Amino acid sequence: MPVPGIDVPGVGCGLAIVRDGKVLLYRRARPPEQGHWSIVGGKIDHMEHSSTAARREAAEETGLAIGRIQFLCHAELMTEPDGQHWVSLIYMTDDITGEPQVTEPDKLPEFGWFSPNALPEPLSAFAAKAITALGSSRRELA
């Protein structure tokens, strides 16, 4: 448990959702990386397994039914201007049912499916790390 008055990094998770050689990205409306395109994800709750959190966050943020997932990589983000420090465990899946939606317009107002050779800008640190890991692990998008 954090000690009051001492800042600690946040622990989060992300899910790279892949379909037909493209990755699903949402534009962030809030810090960190406000305005950047990112994979879905969020905070891991106390006593929640990171893979459970990744599945939960992805379902909440996209409206998709998420099937099997697998660990992809980890990433870390530190942004001085807004004092954000996050360590994130990133998973990937191509096992989804349904069509993505904007379910949290105040947080993630816009989404799209993007191929690795036509990524939107600016790209979040977590999305960039996930896309690199997808390519280097032979789970290539295209």
Secondary structure, DSSP 8 states (H G I E B T S, - for coil): ---TT----EEEEEEEEEETTEEEEEE--SSSSTT-EE-EEEE--TT--HHHHHHHHHHHHH--EE---EEEEEEEEEETTTTEEEEEEEEEE--EES----S-TTT--EEEEE-TTS--SSB-HHHHHHHHHHHHTT----
